[in-house]
Amino acid sequence: MRTLRNCERTRSPSSWSTRTLLLLALCLVASAGAQTPRDGEWPMATLDYANTRYSPLDQIRGDNIGNLRVEFTFSTGINRGQEAAPIVVGDTMVIVTPYPNVVYALDLSRPGSPQKWKFEPKPLPAAQGVACCDVVNRGAVFWQGKFIFNTLDGRTIALDANTGKPLWDVKLADINKGETITMAPMVVKGKVLVGNSGGEFGVRGWLVALDAASGKQAWKAWSTGPDSEVLIGPSFKPFYASDRGKDLGKTTWPPDAWKIGGGTVWGWISYDPELDLIYYGTGNAGPWNAEQRPGDNKWTAGMFARDPDDGQARWFYQFSPHDLFDYDAVNETLLLDMTIDGKRRKVLVRPERNGYVYVMDRATGQVLSADPFAYVNAIQRVDLKTGRAHWNPDKQPATGKMVREVCPAAPGAKDWNPSAFSRRTGLIYIPHNNLCMDWQTNEVNYIAGTPYVGADARYYAGPGGNRGAFTAWNPSTRKIAWQVKEDLPVWSGALATAGDLVFYGTMDGWFKAVDARSGKALWQFKADSGIIGQPVSYRGPDGRQYIAVLSGIGGWPGAIVVQNLDTRDVTAGGGWGGVLSDLKDRTSPGGTLYVFALPK
């Protein structure tokens, strides 16, 4: 663990202000062992186990970013949603495309960074039909000479990092049930962690650990069902009473409903090497029609802390009990050390889909604070004594009833797209939506491999009229430090750098850099397609700092463009038709890697 003396200092101690001392109290808990990123590399989508997406590189700064230019580009040849983070280790960059999940390795040591090798996994075409929210892939991970990635049809594959030759290939998901895999894997203590997608098809969520050397399954933890299958045993000690009891993964559901209840694991994983715990969230309860599943619906729409060796659960917390509005809890978990009420705490911070920023004790699962970072009326408050979110009774859905002005909408105040944390400013940078919706549920029957939803939604801009925002959140003051309002939802990830810059992209193709302290716009570049990918920064073999991002509209909202949906139907694309009726006029399909640098 990096302690306070290791945190970055920008001035001498005699000149430190009270604010500087406060910000220095926010220290990153960095990963230990093989997965600690070497200076200038980007070995996994999250960069580090703490999910900070903070690059220590500082050649590119506010006083020279005006000179930032395109160094090279690379076409993926696939014009669908490009959500992956480029992975950089040594002189090699690896990118994973959306379906058909082609893996490209680029040689960064040669002019123009030409292709080093290419691998085509040839996933089953039928997987496209059960991908609810586009055929995306969120990236790979490097581990001991291997690049490991997932395919849409449910396989996890390890490739030799030098040659691209497959070392092992394991089938995990069943597309006949509606399961796919879109997440970026993570390796912890030699185990590859992979979860499934498909919550809108009545699948049952799980997280699997594979031996990174062989691909052999080490353990599997289900998100619903009996304790024996959820891997809940004597070491499970949740902080709140509502999470204690035998087989809650069954008894908080109608009979057998847990078998098709969702809770998929398609988001981000964090790891604290000192506590030796992994943290990850579970997706929405299924179906969306909550009347068909009375009860809290454990263990969906919440997060687990588990032992990475055997998968045994240590604690669980449910952000949205009896999920009413598709509030998946799969967002990133940032691991920070903070001083709270004069006491040093090991915490996790989550900008959650339900619109609240949670600060939690990561050893126990206690909620220390929960504050809205966007406009929220679906949940009235989070009770810190019980930990329970209190739904607004005025927004309670009922079959056949139209509930209007529910905020946030089903995509959440923030969806999967990850935020970033800067060690220098102490701020968390959140790319997110400003959307509300009208919501009507209806009766739905389960048929394996077909949509199992039971609700129709229509989204529209929230208060202020802007459909998105990029927000700097101060976790110490529990308030917004600054905010950039965006016309469109912000669906890209965020990148913070030691040059006091923050990068993000917009759905109409602008790649932007703003001042990390003030939010002042400093630079922007127009890409060929909308940006919903994850920007990264790395040091090239020549010693220069580079910024890389994939452009290519798609994902859940971008289906409007890549599938050419008729937006006269306001419910098209699962509700996006009305709110993004202008998107096809503002961008077009694409699939290009852009890499930027300062002139030599």
LOVEX-724318 format. One record per residue (C-alpha): residue number from 1; x, y, z; residue in three letters. Coordinates in nm, 2 decimals, always signed. Layout:
N
   num        X        Y        Z   residu
   NUM        X        Y        Z      ala
...
// end
This chain:
600
   num        X        Y        Z   residu
     1    +0.00    +0.00    +0.00      met
     2    +0.12    +0.35    -0.07      arg
     3    +0.11    +0.57    +0.24      thr
     4    +0.07    +0.94    +0.27      leu
     5    +0.44    +1.01    +0.23      arg
     6    +0.42    +0.85    -0.12      asn
     7    +0.14    +1.07    -0.24      cys
     8    +0.24    +1.33    -0.50      glu
     9    +0.34    +1.67    -0.36      arg
    10    +0.35    +1.97    -0.59      thr
    11    +0.51    +2.22    -0.35      arg
    12    +0.72    +2.24    -0.03      ser
    13    +0.55    +2.16    +0.30      pro
    14    +0.59    +2.52    +0.42      ser
    15    +0.37    +2.64    +0.14      ser
    16    +0.09    +2.38    +0.18      trp
    17    -0.25    +2.53    +0.23      ser
    18    -0.53    +2.37    +0.44      thr
    19    -0.69    +2.26    +0.11      arg
    20    -0.36    +2.10    +0.00      thr
    21    -0.34    +1.91    +0.32      leu
    22    -0.70    +1.79    +0.29      leu
    23    -0.63    +1.67    -0.06      leu
    24    -0.32    +1.49    +0.04      leu
    25    -0.54    +1.30    +0.29      ala
    26    -0.69    +1.12    -0.01      leu
    27    -0.43    +0.86    -0.09      cys
    28    -0.46    +0.59    -0.35      leu
    29    -0.44    +0.23    -0.23      val
    30    -0.23    +0.09    -0.52      ala
    31    -0.22    -0.27    -0.62      ser
    32    +0.07    -0.50    -0.52      ala
    33    +0.25    -0.77    -0.70      gly
    34    +0.25    -0.86    -1.07      ala
    35    -0.04    -0.64    -1.16      gln
    36    +0.11    -0.31    -1.03      thr
    37    +0.14    -0.11    -1.36      pro
    38    +0.49    -0.01    -1.44      arg
    39    +0.53    +0.36    -1.50      asp
    40    +0.39    +0.46    -1.83      gly
    41    +0.21    +0.13    -1.90      glu
    42    -0.17    +0.05    -1.91      trp
    43    -0.20    -0.33    -1.84      pro
    44    -0.57    -0.35    -1.77      met
    45    -0.88    -0.15    -1.85      ala
    46    -0.89    +0.00    -1.50      thr
    47    -0.52    +0.07    -1.50      leu
    48    -0.48    -0.04    -1.14      asp
    49    -0.66    -0.25    -0.89      tyr
    50    -0.80    +0.06    -0.73      ala
    51    -0.98    +0.16    -1.05      asn
    52    -0.84    +0.51    -1.05      thr
    53    -0.76    +0.55    -1.42      arg
    54    -0.50    +0.81    -1.31      tyr
    55    -0.19    +0.83    -1.52      ser
    56    +0.13    +0.96    -1.34      pro
    57    +0.26    +1.10    -1.68      leu
    58    +0.28    +1.48    -1.69      asp
    59    +0.45    +1.58    -2.02      gln
    60    +0.11    +1.69    -2.16      ile
    61    -0.01    +1.99    -1.95      arg
    62    -0.24    +2.28    -1.97      gly
    63    +0.03    +2.51    -2.10      asp
    64    +0.12    +2.29    -2.40      asn
    65    -0.19    +2.09    -2.48      ile
    66    -0.28    +2.33    -2.75      gly
    67    +0.00    +2.15    -2.95      asn
    68    -0.15    +1.81    -2.90      leu
    69    -0.19    +1.64    -3.24      arg
    70    -0.28    +1.30    -3.39      val
    71    +0.03    +1.08    -3.40      glu
    72    -0.13    +0.79    -3.57      phe
    73    -0.46    +0.62    -3.63      thr
    74    -0.57    +0.26    -3.68      phe
    75    -0.90    +0.13    -3.83      ser
    76    -1.06    -0.16    -3.66      thr
    77    -1.26    -0.24    -3.97      gly
    78    -1.57    -0.28    -3.75      ile
    79    -1.82    +0.00    -3.73      asn
    80    -2.00    -0.08    -3.41      arg
    81    -1.97    +0.04    -3.05      gly
    82    -1.61    +0.07    -2.95      gln
    83    -1.60    +0.06    -2.57      glu
    84    -1.26    -0.11    -2.51      ala
    85    -0.96    +0.04    -2.33      ala
    86    -0.64    +0.00    -2.53      pro
    87    -0.39    -0.21    -2.33      ile
    88    -0.02    -0.11    -2.34      val
    89    +0.26    -0.31    -2.21      val
    90    +0.62    -0.26    -2.32      gly
    91    +0.62    -0.17    -2.69      asp
    92    +0.29    -0.34    -2.76      thr
    93    -0.06    -0.20    -2.77      met
    94    -0.36    -0.44    -2.78      val
    95    -0.72    -0.35    -2.87      ile
    96    -1.02    -0.57    -2.88      val
    97    -1.30    -0.49    -3.12      thr
    98    -1.68    -0.54    -3.07      pro
    99    -1.82    -0.85    -3.23      tyr
   100    -1.64    -1.04    -3.39      pro
   101    -1.39    -0.96    -3.12      asn
   102    -1.08    -0.93    -3.34      val
   103    -0.77    -0.87    -3.13      val
   104    -0.50    -0.64    -3.28      tyr
   105    -0.15    -0.60    -3.15      ala
   106    +0.03    -0.29    -3.26      leu
   107    +0.41    -0.24    -3.25      asp
   108    +0.47    +0.09    -3.08      leu
   109    +0.85    +0.08    -3.15      ser
   110    +0.80    +0.12    -3.52      arg
   111    +0.70    +0.43    -3.72      pro
   112    +0.32    +0.45    -3.75      gly
   113    +0.28    +0.16    -3.50      ser
   114    +0.20    -0.11    -3.76      pro
   115    +0.02    -0.43    -3.68      gln
   116    +0.23    -0.68    -3.49      lys
   117    -0.02    -0.97    -3.50      trp
   118    -0.39    -1.03    -3.53      lys
   119    -0.62    -1.29    -3.37      phe
   120    -0.97    -1.37    -3.49      glu
   121    -1.17    -1.58    -3.24      pro
   122    -1.47    -1.63    -3.47      lys
   123    -1.75    -1.61    -3.21      pro
   124    -2.08    -1.77    -3.29      leu
   125    -2.29    -1.53    -3.51      pro
   126    -2.60    -1.61    -3.30      ala
   127    -2.45    -1.43    -3.00      ala
   128    -2.54    -1.10    -3.17      gln
   129    -2.91    -1.18    -3.13      gly
   130    -2.89    -1.21    -2.75      val
   131    -2.67    -0.90    -2.69      ala
   132    -2.93    -0.66    -2.54      cys
   133    -2.72    -0.34    -2.57      cys
   134    -2.49    -0.37    -2.87      asp
   135    -2.21    -0.62    -2.94      val
   136    -1.95    -0.43    -2.74      val
   137    -1.63    -0.54    -2.57      asn
   138    -1.46    -0.35    -2.29      arg
   139    -1.11    -0.47    -2.33      gly
   140    -0.84    -0.71    -2.23      ala
   141    -0.59    -0.77    -1.95      val
   142    -0.22    -0.84    -1.95      phe
   143    -0.07    -1.10    -1.72      trp
   144    +0.27    -1.27    -1.72      gln
   145    +0.32    -1.28    -2.10      gly
   146    -0.05    -1.32    -2.19      lys
   147    -0.33    -1.10    -2.32      phe
   148    -0.66    -1.23    -2.19      ile
   149    -1.00    -1.13    -2.33      phe
   150    -1.36    -1.23    -2.36      asn
   151    -1.58    -1.30    -2.66      thr
   152    -1.94    -1.21    -2.71      leu
   153    -2.05    -1.57    -2.73      asp
   154    -1.91    -1.64    -2.38      gly
   155    -1.55    -1.76    -2.41      arg
   156    -1.24    -1.64    -2.23      thr
   157    -0.92    -1.67    -2.43      ile
   158    -0.55    -1.63    -2.34      ala
   159    -0.31    -1.53    -2.61      leu
   160    +0.07    -1.53    -2.62      asp
   161    +0.16    -1.16    -2.59      ala
   162    +0.45    -1.19    -2.84      asn
   163    +0.28    -1.40    -3.11      thr
   164    -0.09    -1.38    -3.06      gly
   165    -0.12    -1.76    -3.06      lys
   166    -0.40    -1.90    -2.83      pro
   167    -0.27    -2.06    -2.51      leu
   168    -0.62    -2.17    -2.38      trp
   169    -0.98    -2.11    -2.47      asp
   170    -1.26    -2.17    -2.22      val
   171    -1.63    -2.16    -2.29      lys
   172    -1.83    -2.00    -1.99      leu
   173    -2.16    -1.86    -2.11      ala
   174    -2.45    -2.02    -2.29      asp
   175    -2.60    -1.80    -2.56      ile
   176    -2.90    -2.03    -2.59      asn
   177    -3.00    -1.90    -2.24      lys
   178    -2.93    -1.54    -2.35      gly
   179    -2.59    -1.52    -2.18      glu
   180    -2.31    -1.32    -2.34      thr
   181    -1.98    -1.17    -2.21      ile
   182    -1.89    -0.80    -2.27      thr
   183    -1.68    -0.71    -1.97      met
   184    -1.30    -0.67    -1.94      ala
   185    -1.15    -0.95    -1.74      pro
   186    -0.92    -0.88    -1.44      met
   187    -0.65    -1.10    -1.30      val
   188    -0.60    -1.12    -0.92      val
   189    -0.35    -1.36    -0.76      lys
   190    -0.33    -1.56    -1.07      gly
   191    -0.70    -1.59    -1.12      lys
   192    -0.89    -1.45    -1.42      val
   193    -1.22    -1.30    -1.30      leu
   194    -1.51    -1.30    -1.56      val
   195    -1.88    -1.24    -1.53      gly
   196    -2.18    -1.27    -1.76      asn
   197    -2.42    -1.03    -1.93      ser
   198    -2.78    -1.10    -2.02      gly
   199    -3.00    -0.96    -1.74      gly
   200    -3.27    -0.87    -1.99      glu
   201    -3.30    -1.23    -2.10      phe
   202    -3.38    -1.39    -1.77      gly
   203    -3.03    -1.53    -1.71      val
   204    -2.88    -1.59    -1.37      arg
   205    -2.57    -1.38    -1.29      gly
   206    -2.24    -1.53    -1.19      trp
   207    -1.87    -1.45    -1.14      leu
   208    -1.61    -1.72    -1.24      val
   209    -1.24    -1.74    -1.14      ala
   210    -1.02    -1.92    -1.39      leu
   211    -0.66    -2.02    -1.33      asp
   212    -0.46    -1.77    -1.55      ala
   213    -0.20    -2.03    -1.64      ala
   214    -0.43    -2.30    -1.76      ser
   215    -0.79    -2.16    -1.79      gly
   216    -0.92    -2.42    -1.54      lys
   217    -1.21    -2.31    -1.33      gln
   218    -1.12    -2.24    -0.97      ala
   219    -1.46    -2.13    -0.83      trp
   220    -1.79    -1.99    -0.94      lys
   221    -2.02    -1.76    -0.74      ala
   222    -2.38    -1.72    -0.84      trp
   223    -2.56    -1.39    -0.77      ser
   224    -2.89    -1.56    -0.67      thr
   225    -2.99    -1.89    -0.52      gly
   226    -2.89    -2.09    -0.21      pro
   227    -2.60    -1.99    +0.00      asp
   228    -2.40    -2.29    -0.11      ser
   229    -2.41    -2.16    -0.47      glu
   230    -2.36    -1.79    -0.39      val
   231    -2.06    -1.90    -0.19      leu
   232    -2.19    -1.76    +0.14      ile
   233    -2.05    -1.94    +0.45      gly
   234    -1.92    -1.87    +0.80      pro
   235    -1.70    -1.58    +0.68      ser
   236    -2.00    -1.38    +0.55      phe
   237    -2.05    -1.09    +0.78      lys
   238    -2.26    -0.82    +0.62      pro
   239    -2.29    -0.49    +0.81      phe
   240    -2.66    -0.45    +0.78      tyr
   241    -2.93    -0.68    +0.93      ala
   242    -3.13    -0.69    +0.61      ser
   243    -2.85    -0.89    +0.45      asp
   244    -2.82    -1.15    +0.72      arg
   245    -3.01    -1.47    +0.71      gly
   246    -3.00    -1.81    +0.55      lys
   247    -3.05    -1.85    +0.17      asp
   248    -3.17    -1.50    +0.12      leu
   249    -3.08    -1.55    -0.25      gly
   250    -3.39    -1.77    -0.26      lys
   251    -3.62    -1.65    +0.01      thr
   252    -3.63    -1.29    -0.10      thr
   253    -3.78    -1.41    -0.44      trp
   254    -4.10    -1.58    -0.54      pro
   255    -4.05    -1.96    -0.58      pro
   256    -3.79    -2.03    -0.84      asp
   257    -3.79    -1.67    -0.97      ala
   258    -3.42    -1.65    -0.86      trp
   259    -3.33    -1.90    -1.13      lys
   260    -3.41    -1.63    -1.39      ile
   261    -3.35    -1.32    -1.18      gly
   262    -3.06    -1.15    -1.33      gly
   263    -2.78    -1.00    -1.11      gly
   264    -2.53    -1.04    -1.40      thr
   265    -2.17    -0.93    -1.35      val
   266    -2.07    -0.73    -1.65      trp
   267    -1.89    -0.43    -1.50      gly
   268    -1.58    -0.35    -1.30      trp
   269    -1.38    -0.53    -1.04      ile
   270    -1.15    -0.38    -0.77      ser
   271    -0.90    -0.55    -0.54      tyr
   272    -0.74    -0.45    -0.21      asp
   273    -0.43    -0.65    -0.16      pro
   274    -0.40    -0.56    +0.21      glu
   275    -0.75    -0.68    +0.30      leu
   276    -0.72    -0.94    +0.02      asp
   277    -1.07    -0.87    -0.10      leu
   278    -1.22    -0.83    -0.45      ile
   279    -1.52    -0.60    -0.50      tyr
   280    -1.77    -0.61    -0.78      tyr
   281    -2.13    -0.52    -0.84      gly
   282    -2.43    -0.72    -0.96      thr
   283    -2.68    -0.61    -1.22      gly
   284    -3.05    -0.54    -1.23      asn
   285    -3.32    -0.79    -1.10      ala
   286    -3.52    -0.95    -1.38      gly
   287    -3.77    -0.89    -1.52      pro
   288    -3.79    -0.51    -1.51      trp
   289    -4.16    -0.55    -1.40      asn
   290    -4.09    -0.55    -1.02      ala
   291    -4.45    -0.67    -0.94      glu
   292    -4.36    -1.01    -1.08      gln
   293    -4.08    -1.05    -0.82      arg
   294    -4.19    -0.92    -0.47      pro
   295    -3.91    -0.91    -0.22      gly
   296    -3.57    -0.76    -0.19      asp
   297    -3.44    -0.99    -0.47      asn
   298    -3.10    -1.07    -0.32      lys
   299    -2.83    -1.05    -0.44      trp
   300    -2.90    -0.83    -0.73      thr
   301    -2.84    -0.45    -0.77      ala
   302    -2.57    -0.45    -0.51      gly
   303    -2.20    -0.54    -0.45      met
   304    -2.00    -0.82    -0.30      phe
   305    -1.67    -0.83    -0.13      ala
   306    -1.51    -1.18    -0.17      arg
   307    -1.20    -1.37    -0.10      asp
   308    -1.02    -1.41    -0.43      pro
   309    -0.87    -1.75    -0.34      asp
   310    -1.20    -1.94    -0.29      asp
   311    -1.47    -1.69    -0.38      gly
   312    -1.63    -1.69    -0.04      gln
   313    -1.84    -1.38    +0.03      ala
   314    -1.73    -1.15    +0.32      arg
   315    -2.01    -0.90    +0.29      trp
   316    -2.28    -0.76    +0.06      phe
   317    -2.46    -0.43    +0.02      tyr
   318    -2.77    -0.37    -0.19      gln
   319    -2.78    -0.03    -0.35      phe
   320    -3.13    -0.07    -0.49      ser
   321    -3.33    -0.34    -0.30      pro
   322    -3.62    -0.47    -0.50      his
   323    -3.49    -0.28    -0.81      asp
   324    -3.77    -0.09    -0.97      leu
   325    -3.60    +0.08    -1.26      phe
   326    -3.31    -0.13    -1.40      asp
   327    -3.05    +0.02    -1.18      tyr
   328    -2.77    -0.22    -1.23      asp
   329    -2.49    -0.19    -0.97      ala
   330    -2.20    -0.27    -1.20      val
   331    -2.02    +0.06    -1.19      asn
   332    -1.65    +0.11    -1.10      glu
   333    -1.54    +0.10    -0.73      thr
   334    -1.26    +0.34    -0.65      leu
   335    -1.04    +0.23    -0.35      leu
   336    -0.92    +0.53    -0.15      leu
   337    -0.79    +0.61    +0.20      asp
   338    -0.98    +0.90    +0.35      met
   339    -0.98    +1.09    +0.68      thr
   340    -1.34    +1.10    +0.79      ile
   341    -1.44    +1.27    +1.12      asp
   342    -1.07    +1.27    +1.22      gly
   343    -1.03    +0.90    +1.16      lys
   344    -0.83    +0.73    +0.88      arg
   345    -1.06    +0.50    +0.69      arg
   346    -1.00    +0.25    +0.41      lys
   347    -1.30    +0.33    +0.19      val
   348    -1.45    +0.26    -0.15      leu
   349    -1.62    +0.53    -0.35      val
   350    -1.89    +0.44    -0.60      arg
   351    -2.08    +0.69    -0.83      pro
   352    -2.38    +0.46    -0.86      glu
   353    -2.64    +0.42    -1.13      arg
   354    -2.92    +0.52    -0.89      asn
   355    -2.77    +0.87    -0.88      gly
   356    -2.58    +0.86    -0.55      tyr
   357    -2.21    +0.87    -0.47      val
   358    -2.15    +0.62    -0.19      tyr
   359    -1.85    +0.62    +0.04      val
   360    -1.83    +0.29    +0.22      met
   361    -1.59    +0.12    +0.47      asp
   362    -1.44    -0.14    +0.24      arg
   363    -1.36    -0.38    +0.53      ala
   364    -1.71    -0.40    +0.66      thr
   365    -1.95    -0.27    +0.39      gly
   366    -2.08    +0.01    +0.62      gln
   367    -2.22    +0.31    +0.42      val
   368    -2.05    +0.62    +0.56      leu
   369    -2.22    +0.87    +0.32      ser
   370    -2.45    +0.87    +0.02      ala
   371    -2.51    +1.19    -0.17      asp
   372    -2.68    +1.25    -0.51      pro
   373    -2.44    +1.37    -0.78      phe
   374    -2.73    +1.42    -1.03      ala
   375    -3.10    +1.50    -1.01      tyr
   376    -3.27    +1.21    -0.83      val
   377    -3.64    +1.17    -0.74      asn
   378    -3.68    +0.79    -0.77      ala
   379    -3.50    +0.74    -0.44      ile
   380    -3.57    +0.99    -0.16      gln
   381    -3.28    +0.91    +0.07      arg
   382    -3.03    +0.65    +0.19      val
   383    -3.08    +0.57    +0.56      asp
   384    -2.73    +0.54    +0.70      leu
   385    -2.85    +0.35    +1.01      lys
   386    -3.01    +0.07    +0.81      thr
   387    -2.82    +0.12    +0.49      gly
   388    -3.15    +0.11    +0.30      arg
   389    -3.24    +0.32    +0.00      ala
   390    -3.60    +0.45    +0.03      his
   391    -3.79    +0.45    -0.29      trp
   392    -4.02    +0.75    -0.36      asn
   393    -4.38    +0.61    -0.33      pro
   394    -4.50    +0.87    -0.58      asp
   395    -4.29    +0.69    -0.84      lys
   396    -4.39    +0.34    -0.75      gln
   397    -4.47    +0.15    -1.08      pro
   398    -4.77    -0.08    -1.12      ala
   399    -4.87    -0.30    -1.42      thr
   400    -5.04    -0.10    -1.68      gly
   401    -4.98    +0.23    -1.50      lys
   402    -4.77    +0.51    -1.67      met
   403    -4.53    +0.66    -1.41      val
   404    -4.40    +0.99    -1.53      arg
   405    -4.09    +1.19    -1.46      glu
   406    -3.88    +0.92    -1.30      val
   407    -3.52    +1.04    -1.25      cys
   408    -3.28    +0.91    -1.32      pro
   409    -3.39    +0.70    -1.62      ala
   410    -3.31    +0.33    -1.66      ala
   411    -2.96    +0.40    -1.80      pro
   412    -2.90    +0.56    -1.46      gly
   413    -2.75    +0.89    -1.36      ala
   414    -2.44    +0.70    -1.48      lys
   415    -2.41    +0.38    -1.67      asp
   416    -2.10    +0.14    -1.71      trp
   417    -1.87    +0.42    -1.83      asn
   418    -1.59    +0.46    -1.57      pro
   419    -1.49    +0.77    -1.37      ser
   420    -1.13    +0.86    -1.28      ala
   421    -0.96    +0.99    -0.96      phe
   422    -0.67    +1.23    -0.95      ser
   423    -0.42    +1.20    -0.67      arg
   424    -0.32    +1.56    -0.73      arg
   425    -0.66    +1.72    -0.70      thr
   426    -0.84    +1.47    -0.48      gly
   427    -1.14    +1.49    -0.72      leu
   428    -1.34    +1.21    -0.89      ile
   429    -1.43    +1.29    -1.25      tyr
   430    -1.77    +1.14    -1.34      ile
   431    -1.90    +1.11    -1.70      pro
   432    -2.28    +1.07    -1.68      his
   433    -2.63    +1.13    -1.80      asn
   434    -2.90    +1.38    -1.71      asn
   435    -3.21    +1.19    -1.81      leu
   436    -3.56    +1.12    -1.68      cys
   437    -3.82    +0.89    -1.81      met
   438    -4.18    +0.78    -1.83      asp
   439    -4.21    +0.41    -1.73      trp
   440    -4.49    +0.16    -1.78      gln
   441    -4.46    -0.21    -1.68      thr
   442    -4.65    -0.50    -1.83      asn
   443    -4.68    -0.87    -1.77      glu
   444    -4.41    -1.08    -1.93      val
   445    -4.34    -1.45    -1.96      asn
   446    -4.00    -1.62    -1.95      tyr
   447    -3.89    -1.81    -2.27      ile
   448    -3.52    -1.91    -2.26      ala
   449    -3.30    -1.70    -2.50      gly
   450    -3.56    -1.43    -2.56      thr
   451    -3.61    -1.08    -2.40      pro
   452    -3.75    -1.09    -2.05      tyr
   453    -3.82    -0.73    -1.97      val
   454    -4.18    -0.63    -1.89      gly
   455    -4.15    -0.26    -1.92      ala
   456    -4.16    +0.02    -2.18      asp
   457    -3.97    +0.35    -2.12      ala
   458    -3.93    +0.68    -2.29      arg
   459    -3.63    +0.89    -2.19      tyr
   460    -3.59    +1.27    -2.21      tyr
   461    -3.36    +1.54    -2.08      ala
   462    -3.36    +1.61    -1.71      gly
   463    -3.36    +1.95    -1.54      pro
   464    -3.18    +2.21    -1.73      gly
   465    -3.23    +2.05    -2.07      gly
   466    -2.88    +1.91    -2.11      asn
   467    -2.88    +1.54    -2.16      arg
   468    -2.54    +1.48    -2.01      gly
   469    -2.27    +1.62    -1.79      ala
   470    -1.91    +1.57    -1.69      phe
   471    -1.88    +1.63    -1.31      thr
   472    -1.59    +1.67    -1.08      ala
   473    -1.69    +1.54    -0.74      trp
   474    -1.51    +1.62    -0.41      asn
   475    -1.54    +1.31    -0.19      pro
   476    -1.42    +1.51    +0.12      ser
   477    -1.68    +1.79    +0.10      thr
   478    -1.93    +1.55    -0.06      arg
   479    -2.02    +1.82    -0.32      lys
   480    -1.97    +1.90    -0.68      ile
   481    -1.65    +2.09    -0.74      ala
   482    -1.73    +2.19    -1.10      trp
   483    -1.94    +2.06    -1.38      gln
   484    -1.94    +2.07    -1.76      val
   485    -2.29    +2.04    -1.91      lys
   486    -2.30    +1.84    -2.23      glu
   487    -2.59    +1.84    -2.48      asp
   488    -2.57    +1.46    -2.52      leu
   489    -2.53    +1.19    -2.26      pro
   490    -2.16    +1.13    -2.18      val
   491    -2.10    +0.76    -2.25      trp
   492    -1.72    +0.75    -2.26      ser
   493    -1.49    +0.68    -1.97      gly
   494    -1.27    +0.94    -1.81      ala
   495    -0.89    +0.97    -1.78      leu
   496    -0.70    +1.18    -1.53      ala
   497    -0.33    +1.26    -1.56      thr
   498    -0.06    +1.41    -1.35      ala
   499    -0.05    +1.70    -1.60      gly
   500    -0.37    +1.82    -1.42      asp
   501    -0.58    +1.73    -1.72      leu
   502    -0.89    +1.52    -1.76      val
   503    -1.00    +1.36    -2.09      phe
   504    -1.34    +1.23    -2.21      tyr
   505    -1.54    +1.19    -2.53      gly
   506    -1.88    +1.28    -2.65      thr
   507    -2.14    +1.08    -2.85      met
   508    -2.11    +1.32    -3.14      asp
   509    -1.73    +1.26    -3.17      gly
   510    -1.56    +1.53    -2.97      trp
   511    -1.26    +1.42    -2.77      phe
   512    -1.20    +1.68    -2.50      lys
   513    -0.94    +1.78    -2.24      ala
   514    -1.03    +2.01    -1.95      val
   515    -0.84    +2.15    -1.66      asp
   516    -0.86    +1.90    -1.37      ala
   517    -0.90    +2.18    -1.11      arg
   518    -1.14    +2.41    -1.28      ser
   519    -1.31    +2.22    -1.56      gly
   520    -1.20    +2.49    -1.81      lys
   521    -1.20    +2.36    -2.17      ala
   522    -0.85    +2.35    -2.30      leu
   523    -0.85    +2.13    -2.61      trp
   524    -1.08    +1.93    -2.83      gln
   525    -1.06    +1.71    -3.14      phe
   526    -1.34    +1.59    -3.38      lys
   527    -1.32    +1.22    -3.44      ala
   528    -1.49    +1.03    -3.73      asp
   529    -1.76    +0.88    -3.50      ser
   530    -1.90    +0.92    -3.15      gly
   531    -1.67    +0.83    -2.86      ile
   532    -1.80    +0.58    -2.60      ile
   533    -1.46    +0.42    -2.54      gly
   534    -1.21    +0.45    -2.25      gln
   535    -0.92    +0.69    -2.30      pro
   536    -0.58    +0.59    -2.17      val
   537    -0.23    +0.74    -2.14      ser
   538    +0.10    +0.57    -2.18      tyr
   539    +0.47    +0.63    -2.23      arg
   540    +0.59    +0.51    -2.57      gly
   541    +0.93    +0.34    -2.63      pro
   542    +1.06    +0.69    -2.73      asp
   543    +0.99    +0.83    -2.39      gly
   544    +0.70    +1.05    -2.50      arg
   545    +0.35    +1.06    -2.34      gln
   546    +0.06    +0.95    -2.56      tyr
   547    -0.31    +0.97    -2.52      ile
   548    -0.52    +0.70    -2.69      ala
   549    -0.89    +0.64    -2.74      val
   550    -1.12    +0.44    -2.97      leu
   551    -1.40    +0.62    -3.15      ser
   552    -1.71    +0.43    -3.28      gly
   553    -2.07    +0.51    -3.18      ile
   554    -2.27    +0.22    -3.04      gly
   555    -2.35    +0.08    -2.70      gly
   556    -2.71    +0.09    -2.57      trp
   557    -2.78    +0.45    -2.68      pro
   558    -2.57    +0.43    -3.00      gly
   559    -2.79    +0.15    -3.13      ala
   560    -3.00    +0.44    -3.27      ile
   561    -2.71    +0.50    -3.52      val
   562    -2.55    +0.16    -3.58      val
   563    -2.88    -0.02    -3.63      gln
   564    -3.05    +0.28    -3.80      asn
   565    -3.35    +0.27    -3.58      leu
   566    -3.66    +0.47    -3.66      asp
   567    -3.67    +0.74    -3.39      thr
   568    -4.03    +0.83    -3.46      arg
   569    -4.08    +0.54    -3.22      asp
   570    -3.98    +0.71    -2.89      val
   571    -3.93    +0.37    -2.73      thr
   572    -3.68    +0.26    -3.00      ala
   573    -3.36    +0.12    -2.86      gly
   574    -3.51    +0.04    -2.53      gly
   575    -3.63    +0.40    -2.47      gly
   576    -3.36    +0.61    -2.65      trp
   577    -3.57    +0.69    -2.96      gly
   578    -3.72    +1.00    -2.83      gly
   579    -3.42    +1.15    -2.64      val
   580    -3.16    +1.08    -2.92      leu
   581    -3.37    +1.16    -3.23      ser
   582    -3.09    +1.39    -3.35      asp
   583    -2.80    +1.15    -3.30      leu
   584    -2.80    +1.01    -3.65      lys
   585    -2.76    +1.37    -3.79      asp
   586    -2.46    +1.44    -3.56      arg
   587    -2.24    +1.13    -3.61      thr
   588    -2.21    +0.81    -3.81      ser
   589    -2.08    +0.46    -3.75      pro
   590    -1.70    +0.42    -3.72      gly
   591    -1.42    +0.22    -3.56      gly
   592    -1.09    +0.41    -3.54      thr
   593    -0.81    +0.42    -3.28      leu
   594    -0.67    +0.77    -3.24      tyr
   595    -0.34    +0.82    -3.07      val
   596    -0.22    +1.18    -2.98      phe
   597    +0.11    +1.32    -2.87      ala
   598    +0.30    +1.65    -2.86      leu
   599    +0.53    +1.73    -3.15      pro
   600    +0.89    +1.60    -3.10      lys
// end
